[in-house]
């Protein structure tokens, strides 16, 4: 009897142990090793598409974000991100243009320099990353920075090496605002051609810029074409009306074809210097007074784009104009070479480019706060500007409190200015600092050269072209 009881007890213990082991095996399922599976194991992350590219894995994803980070219970929306995956052991560059995200594999300059991964984020309210219904009061720089913060927190366990934030134009502003609100996230920031409109009503720096940019010959040629386009307003607006009818363009938001026409023409000189180089002056009609209507039209259309202020042209960029009219500010310039009688509206405010159904109220303290923070607290930050880019007229500057931070200007460069275009000493210093912030080897830092070779498809070097020159 005792033997039978001992046998039964031993069998019970054995079966219990077997069951526990089986349960443990089930509970401890192996972690996914493929990067796609690891990305998709993140709560709220879903795959839209994977695209092949040699040497990388490239994913287009959606990530679930709160509409309002202060009140996460008030709904969510899907925000697009892309991941250009190199290796989880490499540094990661966090890029945003401040607009829509491109779903074509690309690599920003810091990503090439550090030979790393790149995470790119679509800015909130740029479709399809727009909450529905759209509560426009949640479109501000803190909410957008909080979007980046949540993406970083979700991906940092996968990409545990150093992170750098970057962006150009509005993207450079975005990277700066992110650093201001979440200064412990990134190991460094590289902000390209980032405007800094601290006092929205004080824009004299832009007027001074246009008085001396380039050469007098080029300035005179551009000014003459701009003036002539207003002198010939009658016949050219007829051409504009036919162009709009042919393409189905309308002008409800801005308030009519006449306002749209003048807005395009007044952007002409700004647009040239933003996107062109001094050598491109040869493409501008040499004698505007004797040029044909077609020549004047083509020059203005090529540089400014007559579709920019149509309802269809404005719609994509409503979130930008909303932000310009609520926090970022927008430039106002004067045109001393044009008689006042030829200008009916002048530079129009952002309010004119946003549907009236969307309420707007300007917050003058938003940019002052960021500017003060950068001057006194900037750490591991690099700002790069172009000598001939109008947007650099009001730029970020460093104060006594800044540490290991720099502001450099690329000679002769436009809105596409980059580290590669700096003078040799500054280029070496900037490259070395980026590599150091990325945490690569001291030998690579000392060599101060990009760790990845140039790839003509991946490494976009052109200025990021935005509508009608309001970055």
NUSE-278352 format. One record per residue (C-alpha): residue in one letter; z, y, x. Coordinates in pm, 1 decimal. Each point is the difference from the previous one (the first is absolute). Example, Ala and Ser with C-alpha at 12.3 -4.5 7.8 and 13.67 -1.06 7.14 Angstrom:
% residues 2
KOLZA   residu         c3         c2         c1
KOLZA        A      780.0     -450.0     1230.0
KOLZA        S      -66.0      344.0      137.0
***
This chain:
% residues 471
KOLZA   residu         c3         c2         c1
KOLZA        X        0.0        0.0        0.0
KOLZA        X       91.5      235.5      283.9
KOLZA        X     -330.5      -79.4      173.3
KOLZA        X     -189.9       75.5     -317.3
KOLZA        X      178.8      334.7      -35.4
KOLZA        X      -62.3       88.4      365.0
KOLZA        X     -369.7      -87.4      -39.4
KOLZA        X      -26.5      211.6     -316.5
KOLZA        X      171.3      296.4      171.2
KOLZA        X     -227.7      -27.2      303.3
KOLZA        X     -304.8      -13.4     -225.0
KOLZA        X      119.0      308.0     -192.0
KOLZA        X       53.4      198.7      323.0
KOLZA        X     -341.0     -108.2      131.8
KOLZA        X     -177.9      102.4     -317.2
KOLZA        X      185.2      333.6       -4.0
KOLZA        X      -96.6       67.1      359.6
KOLZA        X     -361.2      -90.0      -73.3
KOLZA        X       -3.3      232.7     -298.8
KOLZA        X      152.0      284.7      202.4
KOLZA        X     -256.3      -46.0      275.7
KOLZA        X     -284.1       -2.1     -250.1
KOLZA        X      135.4      314.1     -163.0
KOLZA        X       31.4      171.0      337.6
KOLZA        X     -355.7      -91.5       86.2
KOLZA        X     -117.9      150.0     -325.9
KOLZA        X      204.3      318.4       45.8
KOLZA        X     -114.4       52.3      359.7
KOLZA        X     -373.7        0.6      -56.7
KOLZA        X     -178.1      127.3      312.8
KOLZA        X      -76.6      369.9       21.0
KOLZA        X     -372.7       77.8      -32.8
KOLZA        X     -172.4       52.0      334.4
KOLZA        X     -339.2      136.7     -104.7
KOLZA        X       10.1      380.3      -10.7
KOLZA        X     -160.0       10.4     -344.9
KOLZA        X      265.8     -227.1     -140.7
KOLZA        X      270.9      202.8      170.3
KOLZA        X     -134.8      323.3     -146.7
KOLZA        X      -23.7     -150.7     -346.5
KOLZA        X      355.6     -131.5       22.1
KOLZA        X      120.6      362.3      -10.3
KOLZA        X      124.9       81.1     -352.4
KOLZA        X     -244.9      232.3     -175.6
KOLZA        X     -290.3      -70.6      238.7
KOLZA        X     -329.2     -139.3     -134.3
KOLZA        X     -338.6      -65.0      158.0
KOLZA        X     -312.1      182.6     -113.8
KOLZA        X     -235.1     -112.9      274.4
KOLZA        X      -17.6     -137.5      352.6
KOLZA        X     -291.6      110.9      216.7
KOLZA        X      -92.7     -157.5      332.4
KOLZA        X      -14.3      205.1      319.8
KOLZA        X      -21.1     -142.3      355.1
KOLZA        X      337.7       -7.0      170.8
KOLZA        X      193.7      103.3     -311.7
KOLZA        X      101.1     -105.4     -348.6
KOLZA        X      -62.0      273.0     -257.7
KOLZA        X      165.8       10.1     -341.5
KOLZA        X      -28.4      231.4     -298.5
KOLZA        X      323.4      -23.2     -197.7
KOLZA        X      193.5      146.4     -289.3
KOLZA        X      368.5       80.6       31.8
KOLZA        X      226.5       70.1     -296.1
KOLZA        X      165.1      342.3       30.5
KOLZA        X      239.7      194.2     -224.2
KOLZA        X     -166.7      290.4     -178.2
KOLZA        X      313.4      201.8       81.0
KOLZA        X      203.7     -104.3      303.2
KOLZA        X      298.5      195.2     -131.1
KOLZA        X      -11.8     -198.4     -323.1
KOLZA        X     -145.9     -345.4       79.0
KOLZA        X       61.6     -113.1     -357.8
KOLZA        X     -268.6      236.5     -131.0
KOLZA        X     -293.8     -227.8       63.6
KOLZA        X     -222.1     -117.1      283.9
KOLZA        X     -359.6       30.1      117.4
KOLZA        X     -225.0     -188.5      237.9
KOLZA        X      -68.3      174.9      330.3
KOLZA        X     -282.5     -121.6      220.8
KOLZA        X       59.0      -73.5      365.4
KOLZA        X     -209.5     -163.9      268.2
KOLZA        X      120.2     -198.6      299.5
KOLZA        X     -208.6      -35.7      314.6
KOLZA        X      189.3     -285.7      160.2
KOLZA        X      -14.2      -56.3      374.8
KOLZA        X      323.1     -182.1       83.6
KOLZA        X      354.3       24.7     -130.8
KOLZA        X      121.1       58.4      355.1
KOLZA        X     -215.8      312.5       43.3
KOLZA        X       99.7      357.0      -99.7
KOLZA        X     -100.9      116.2     -347.1
KOLZA        X     -161.5      331.6      -94.3
KOLZA        X       69.9      131.0     -350.4
KOLZA        X     -297.7      210.7     -109.6
KOLZA        X      -75.2      209.7     -305.1
KOLZA        X     -282.0      245.1      -60.8
KOLZA        X      201.3      165.6     -275.1
KOLZA        X     -277.8     -101.6     -239.9
KOLZA        X     -160.0     -329.9     -101.5
KOLZA        X       27.1     -295.6      232.8
KOLZA        X     -320.9     -141.5      143.4
KOLZA        X      -50.9     -370.7      -62.1
KOLZA        X     -232.2      -32.9      299.3
KOLZA        X      165.7     -120.4      321.0
KOLZA        X       68.0      295.9      230.1
KOLZA        X      230.4       88.8      285.6
KOLZA        X      152.2      340.9       63.1
KOLZA        X       30.7      138.0      352.4
KOLZA        X      369.5      -91.5       50.9
KOLZA        X      -76.4     -355.8     -113.4
KOLZA        X     -266.1      -27.4      269.6
KOLZA        X      229.8      156.0      259.5
KOLZA        X      283.7     -248.5      -63.6
KOLZA        X     -228.8     -294.9      -90.6
KOLZA        X      207.7      -61.2     -309.2
KOLZA        X        6.3      -77.4     -367.2
KOLZA        X      -79.2      266.9     -256.4
KOLZA        X      146.5       44.5     -346.2
KOLZA        X     -185.9      255.9     -212.8
KOLZA        X      139.7      139.3     -323.7
KOLZA        X     -173.6      164.1     -293.7
KOLZA        X      173.3      322.4     -103.5
KOLZA        X      163.1      -13.9     -341.7
KOLZA        X     -205.7      133.3     -294.1
KOLZA        X     -333.9      -58.0      174.4
KOLZA        X     -168.4     -258.6     -219.1
KOLZA        X       56.3     -285.1      -39.7
KOLZA        X      351.1       64.4      141.0
KOLZA        X       97.5      216.5     -294.1
KOLZA        X      283.7      -68.4     -245.6
KOLZA        X      -98.8      -33.6     -364.9
KOLZA        X       91.1      214.4     -175.4
KOLZA        X       -9.5      251.7      284.2
KOLZA        X      316.9      205.7       32.1
KOLZA        X     -129.4      265.0      238.7
KOLZA        X      349.1      126.2       75.2
KOLZA        X       45.6     -313.3      213.8
KOLZA        X     -284.9      102.4      230.5
KOLZA        X      181.1      172.7      283.7
KOLZA        X       48.0      -42.9      372.9
KOLZA        X      339.5     -171.0      -28.2
KOLZA        X     -124.9     -260.8     -247.4
KOLZA        X     -299.6      -70.8      225.9
KOLZA        X      224.8      -31.7      305.1
KOLZA        X      215.9     -239.9     -198.3
KOLZA        X     -310.6     -208.9      -74.6
KOLZA        X      -54.5      -33.4      374.7
KOLZA        X      365.3      -79.0       60.7
KOLZA        X       -5.5     -291.9     -245.7
KOLZA        X     -321.9     -139.7      150.5
KOLZA        X      151.8       25.4      347.5
KOLZA        X      318.5     -175.7     -110.5
KOLZA        X     -205.7     -277.5     -159.1
KOLZA        X     -218.6      -58.0      306.5
KOLZA        X      242.7       64.1      285.9
KOLZA        X      141.3     -357.7      -12.3
KOLZA        X     -354.3     -127.6       67.6
KOLZA        X     -100.1      265.6      251.3
KOLZA        X      321.6       39.7      195.9
KOLZA        X     -139.3      191.0      300.8
KOLZA        X      -14.3      380.9       11.3
KOLZA        X     -171.0      203.1     -271.6
KOLZA        X     -192.0      329.3       21.4
KOLZA        X     -108.1      219.7     -290.1
KOLZA        X     -333.6      182.2       11.4
KOLZA        X     -253.5      182.3     -212.2
KOLZA        X     -257.5      276.9       15.4
KOLZA        X      -11.9      323.2     -202.5
KOLZA        X      197.7      -65.4     -319.9
KOLZA        X       84.9     -334.2      157.3
KOLZA        X      149.2      180.7      299.0
KOLZA        X      208.4      205.8     -240.4
KOLZA        X      103.2     -322.4     -176.0
KOLZA        X      111.5     -162.3      327.3
KOLZA        X      205.7      309.6       77.8
KOLZA        X      167.0        9.1     -341.1
KOLZA        X       80.3     -370.0       29.4
KOLZA        X      174.1       65.4      331.8
KOLZA        X      189.9      291.3     -148.6
KOLZA        X      143.6     -206.5     -287.8
KOLZA        X       35.7     -337.4      177.7
KOLZA        X       45.4       85.4      369.4
KOLZA        X      145.0     -341.2       88.3
KOLZA        X     -300.1     -206.1     -112.7
KOLZA        X     -264.3       78.4      261.3
KOLZA        X       16.8      -14.3      379.5
KOLZA        X     -257.7      279.0       27.9
KOLZA        X     -240.6      219.2     -198.4
KOLZA        X     -354.4      108.5       88.2
KOLZA        X     -116.4      269.5     -243.3
KOLZA        X     -357.6      121.7       27.3
KOLZA        X     -121.2      344.4     -119.6
KOLZA        X      294.6       38.0     -238.1
KOLZA        X       14.6      338.7     -179.6
KOLZA        X      341.4      160.2      -43.4
KOLZA        X      -11.7      274.0     -263.6
KOLZA        X      361.5      119.6       20.8
KOLZA        X      -45.1      321.3     -198.4
KOLZA        X     -273.2      -51.5     -257.2
KOLZA        X      -66.3      370.5      -57.8
KOLZA        X      -37.2       84.6      370.2
KOLZA        X     -339.8     -120.7      121.0
KOLZA        X     -106.5      266.4      251.7
KOLZA        X      -17.9     -264.1      275.4
KOLZA        X     -316.0     -135.4     -160.9
KOLZA        X     -166.8      342.1       -2.7
KOLZA        X       78.4       43.5      369.9
KOLZA        X     -144.6     -344.4       68.8
KOLZA        X     -334.2       83.7     -162.1
KOLZA        X      -24.3      323.8      197.1
KOLZA        X      -12.4     -181.6      334.9
KOLZA        X     -104.1     -365.3      -50.5
KOLZA        X     -308.5     -115.1      188.0
KOLZA        X     -243.6      272.2      106.2
KOLZA        X      -95.5      326.8     -165.9
KOLZA        X     -358.5     -123.1      -37.2
KOLZA        X      114.2     -308.8     -190.4
KOLZA        X      248.1      192.1     -214.7
KOLZA        X     -265.3      256.4      -91.1
KOLZA        X     -249.1     -270.1      -95.1
KOLZA        X      247.5     -179.7     -225.9
KOLZA        X      127.8      321.5     -158.5
KOLZA        X     -355.0      109.8      -77.7
KOLZA        X      -87.3     -323.9     -180.4
KOLZA        X      323.9       15.1     -200.5
KOLZA        X      -66.2      359.8     -104.1
KOLZA        X     -364.6      -73.0      -82.8
KOLZA        X      103.6     -285.5     -230.1
KOLZA        X      197.4      254.7     -204.9
KOLZA        X     -279.7      258.2       10.0
KOLZA        X     -234.3     -264.0     -146.1
KOLZA        X      253.5     -117.3     -254.2
KOLZA        X     -242.8       27.5     -293.3
KOLZA        X     -280.3     -229.4      119.0
KOLZA        X      232.5     -239.1      181.4
KOLZA        X      224.7      -40.5     -303.6
KOLZA        X     -307.0      -94.9     -202.4
KOLZA        X      -68.2     -265.8      259.7
KOLZA        X      366.4     -102.4      -23.0
KOLZA        X      -22.5      -35.3     -379.0
KOLZA        X     -305.3     -223.4       32.7
KOLZA        X      174.5     -203.5      270.1
KOLZA        X      307.7      -43.0     -222.0
KOLZA        X     -207.1     -102.0     -301.7
KOLZA        X     -192.7     -253.7      204.2
KOLZA        X      319.7     -160.0      128.6
KOLZA        X      212.6       32.9     -313.6
KOLZA        X      246.4      240.5      161.3
KOLZA        X      230.0      220.0     -208.4
KOLZA        X      234.2      292.2       80.4
KOLZA        X      284.0      -13.1     -253.9
KOLZA        X      291.5      -11.1      247.4
KOLZA        X     -102.3      294.3      217.2
KOLZA        X     -120.5      199.8     -298.1
KOLZA        X     -376.0       25.3       35.2
KOLZA        X     -298.9      -33.9      230.1
KOLZA        X       35.5      354.7      135.2
KOLZA        X      351.5      -66.0      127.7
KOLZA        X     -108.1     -329.2      151.7
KOLZA        X     -298.6      158.6      171.7
KOLZA        X      208.5      270.9      163.7
KOLZA        X      266.5     -250.1      107.5
KOLZA        X     -261.8     -211.5      178.2
KOLZA        X     -154.3      302.9      172.0
KOLZA        X      335.6      139.4      113.7
KOLZA        X       84.3     -336.1      157.4
KOLZA        X     -316.3       10.9      211.7
KOLZA        X      129.8      160.0      321.4
KOLZA        X      330.0     -188.7      -15.9
KOLZA        X     -186.3     -325.1      -56.9
KOLZA        X     -225.5       52.6      298.8
KOLZA        X      286.0       43.0      245.7
KOLZA        X      201.7     -280.6     -156.1
KOLZA        X     -269.5     -263.1       32.4
KOLZA        X     -257.8      130.3      248.0
KOLZA        X       -6.5       99.8      365.8
KOLZA        X     -119.4      317.1      166.5
KOLZA        X     -325.5     -168.4      102.2
KOLZA        X      -75.4      -60.8     -369.7
KOLZA        X      -57.8      372.1      -53.6
KOLZA        X     -362.2      -74.4       82.4
KOLZA        X      -27.6     -172.4     -340.2
KOLZA        X       96.4      320.4     -187.6
KOLZA        X     -288.5      230.5     -108.4
KOLZA        X      -41.0      260.6      274.8
KOLZA        X     -105.8      283.0     -231.5
KOLZA        X      158.5      -35.8     -341.5
KOLZA        X     -180.3      301.6     -144.9
KOLZA        X     -342.6     -158.6       53.6
KOLZA        X      104.7     -361.2      -73.2
KOLZA        X     -132.0     -159.5     -316.0
KOLZA        X      225.7      -75.7     -296.7
KOLZA        X      -41.9     -366.8       83.6
KOLZA        X      120.1       53.5      356.8
KOLZA        X      307.4      192.0     -114.2
KOLZA        X       76.4     -262.4     -265.6
KOLZA        X      -41.9     -291.6      240.3
KOLZA        X      223.0      155.2      264.2
KOLZA        X      280.3       72.2     -247.8
KOLZA        X      -35.5     -340.4     -166.5
KOLZA        X        7.0     -184.1      334.2
KOLZA        X      316.9      172.8      116.6
KOLZA        X      193.8       72.2     -321.5
KOLZA        X     -154.5     -235.9     -255.8
KOLZA        X      -99.8      133.5     -340.8
KOLZA        X      162.1     -296.0     -173.9
KOLZA        X      348.4       85.1      134.9
KOLZA        X      122.2      219.5     -287.0
KOLZA        X     -160.5     -187.3     -286.5
KOLZA        X      236.5     -191.4     -226.9
KOLZA        X     -128.0     -317.6      157.4
KOLZA        X       55.1      127.4      354.1
KOLZA        X      349.2      128.4      -72.5
KOLZA        X      126.0     -301.9     -192.2
KOLZA        X       54.3     -227.1      300.5
KOLZA        X      200.7      268.1      176.6
KOLZA        X      216.2      119.2     -288.2
KOLZA        X      312.4     -137.1      173.2
KOLZA        X      -72.9      208.9      310.6
KOLZA        X      -58.8      322.2     -190.7
KOLZA        X      313.0      -68.7     -203.6
KOLZA        X      204.2      -30.3      318.3
KOLZA        X     -161.8      309.0      150.4
KOLZA        X      105.3      194.1     -307.1
KOLZA        X      354.0     -139.1      -16.6
KOLZA        X      118.6      -53.9      359.2
KOLZA        X     -259.0        0.9      279.6
KOLZA        X     -146.9      345.5      -52.1
KOLZA        X     -363.9      101.2       40.9
KOLZA        X     -175.7      259.2      216.6
KOLZA        X     -143.1      329.5     -121.4
KOLZA        X     -244.2      178.2      229.3
KOLZA        X     -195.3      323.0      -16.1
KOLZA        X     -368.3       66.0       64.6
KOLZA        X      -43.0      336.1      175.1
KOLZA        X     -371.4      -65.1       54.4
KOLZA        X      -67.0      -17.7     -376.2
KOLZA        X        5.0      299.6     -234.0
KOLZA        X      269.7      -24.1     -263.9
KOLZA        X     -254.5       33.3     -280.0
KOLZA        X     -149.7     -335.3      100.5
KOLZA        X      330.5     -189.1      -32.3
KOLZA        X      124.5      -51.8     -354.8
KOLZA        X      287.1     -246.3       44.1
KOLZA        X       86.9      -34.7      368.5
KOLZA        X      174.3     -310.1      127.3
KOLZA        X      124.3     -162.5     -315.4
KOLZA        X      349.4     -154.1      -26.4
KOLZA        X       57.8     -376.9      -38.7
KOLZA        X       94.4       57.4     -364.1
KOLZA        X     -372.4       57.2      -68.8
KOLZA        X      -84.7     -348.0      126.4
KOLZA        X      251.3     -198.9     -208.4
KOLZA        X      -42.4      -66.6     -374.5
KOLZA        X      216.2      237.3     -204.0
KOLZA        X      162.0     -295.0     -174.5
KOLZA        X      190.4      -68.4      325.2
KOLZA        X      291.9      245.6       47.1
KOLZA        X       51.7      152.3      345.9
KOLZA        X      276.0      207.7      154.8
KOLZA        X        6.8      102.3      366.7
KOLZA        X      306.0      -89.7      210.3
KOLZA        X       10.3      246.8      293.3
KOLZA        X      288.0     -173.6      178.4
KOLZA        X     -177.6     -333.1       54.3
KOLZA        X     -205.1       97.0      307.1
KOLZA        X      272.6      224.3      142.2
KOLZA        X      233.9     -297.2        0.8
KOLZA        X     -245.5     -223.5      187.6
KOLZA        X      -91.8      273.7      248.8
KOLZA        X      366.4       69.5       78.5
KOLZA        X       71.2     -370.4       44.3
KOLZA        X     -293.0      -48.3      240.7
KOLZA        X       97.8      300.6      210.2
KOLZA        X      359.9     -113.9       37.0
KOLZA        X       -5.8     -379.3      -27.8
KOLZA        X     -343.0     -131.8      107.3
KOLZA        X       33.5     -311.1      216.2
KOLZA        X     -286.4     -212.2      132.7
KOLZA        X     -258.9      210.8     -184.6
KOLZA        X     -349.4       96.7      116.2
KOLZA        X     -215.9      257.0     -181.8
KOLZA        X     -369.5       25.8       92.2
KOLZA        X     -221.5      290.1     -115.9
KOLZA        X     -361.1      106.8       50.7
KOLZA        X      -72.3      337.9      157.0
KOLZA        X     -273.8       80.7     -252.2
KOLZA        X      162.0     -154.2     -307.8
KOLZA        X      107.6      262.4     -257.6
KOLZA        X      287.9     -219.7     -117.1
KOLZA        X      167.6       37.7      337.0
KOLZA        X       56.1      371.0      -66.1
KOLZA        X      327.0      -87.2     -172.1
KOLZA        X      142.0     -292.8      192.5
KOLZA        X      322.8     -175.2       81.9
KOLZA        X      192.1      151.1      290.0
KOLZA        X      298.3     -127.5      194.9
KOLZA        X      332.3      174.8       49.5
KOLZA        X      280.8      -39.1      249.7
KOLZA        X      141.2     -298.1     -189.1
KOLZA        X     -311.1     -216.3       42.4
KOLZA        X       17.7     -288.9      247.2
KOLZA        X     -287.5     -201.8      148.1
KOLZA        X     -238.1      176.8     -240.3
KOLZA        X     -331.7      174.0       67.9
KOLZA        X     -267.1      223.5     -151.7
KOLZA        X     -342.3      -23.3      167.7
KOLZA        X     -337.3      159.8      -76.4
KOLZA        X     -333.8     -167.9       75.2
KOLZA        X     -246.8      258.6      138.4
KOLZA        X     -309.0       60.7     -213.4
KOLZA        X      108.2     -265.6     -250.9
KOLZA        X      -19.9       19.9     -378.7
KOLZA        X      198.5     -181.3     -271.4
KOLZA        X      -70.0     -326.8      179.9
KOLZA        X      209.3       92.5      304.1
KOLZA        X      173.5     -290.8      172.2
KOLZA        X      183.1     -102.6      314.4
KOLZA        X     -323.8     -107.5      166.7
KOLZA        X     -125.3      360.2      -25.3
KOLZA        X      297.6      161.2      176.4
KOLZA        X      -23.0      136.5      353.0
KOLZA        X       71.1     -275.8      256.6
KOLZA        X      366.3       79.3       73.5
KOLZA        X       90.8       27.3     -368.1
KOLZA        X     -204.6     -308.7      -86.8
KOLZA        X      189.3     -205.8      258.0
KOLZA        X      336.6      134.4     -111.2
KOLZA        X      -73.6      -55.4     -369.1
KOLZA        X     -128.6     -352.9       60.0
KOLZA        X      303.5      -86.9      212.4
KOLZA        X      241.8      131.0     -259.6
KOLZA        X     -171.2     -195.6     -280.5
KOLZA        X       18.1     -318.1      208.7
KOLZA        X      363.5       62.0       85.7
KOLZA        X       95.6       64.7     -362.3
KOLZA        X     -181.0     -322.0      -90.8
KOLZA        X      227.3     -191.8      238.0
KOLZA        X     -270.4     -154.5      219.3
KOLZA        X       54.5      -89.9      365.0
KOLZA        X       93.3      273.5      251.6
KOLZA        X     -311.2      -91.7      201.3
KOLZA        X     -224.3       74.2     -299.8
KOLZA        X      183.2      326.6      -61.9
KOLZA        X      -50.7      102.5      362.2
KOLZA        X     -371.6      -75.9      -17.4
KOLZA        X      -29.6      218.5     -313.3
KOLZA        X     -319.1     -156.6     -133.4
KOLZA        X      -81.4     -158.5     -338.5
KOLZA        X       87.6     -369.3       -0.3
KOLZA        X     -295.5      -94.4     -222.6
KOLZA        X     -364.4       67.8       73.0
KOLZA        X     -204.9      227.2     -223.1
KOLZA        X     -153.6     -167.5     -305.7
KOLZA        X     -279.5      201.0     -160.8
KOLZA        X       68.8     -146.2     -345.1
KOLZA        X      377.4        9.7        3.6
KOLZA        X       69.3      322.9      186.6
KOLZA        X      -98.2      284.5     -228.8
KOLZA        X      -17.0      325.1      194.0
KOLZA        X     -161.5      240.0     -249.1
KOLZA        X      197.4      264.4     -187.2
KOLZA        X      128.6     -138.3     -327.5
KOLZA        X     -221.1      185.2     -243.0
KOLZA        X      186.1      130.0     -299.4
KOLZA        X     -132.8      203.8     -289.9
KOLZA        X      -69.6      366.3       42.3
KOLZA        X      220.6       33.7      300.3
KOLZA        X      340.0      -11.8     -161.4
KOLZA        X      127.8     -288.1      215.8
***
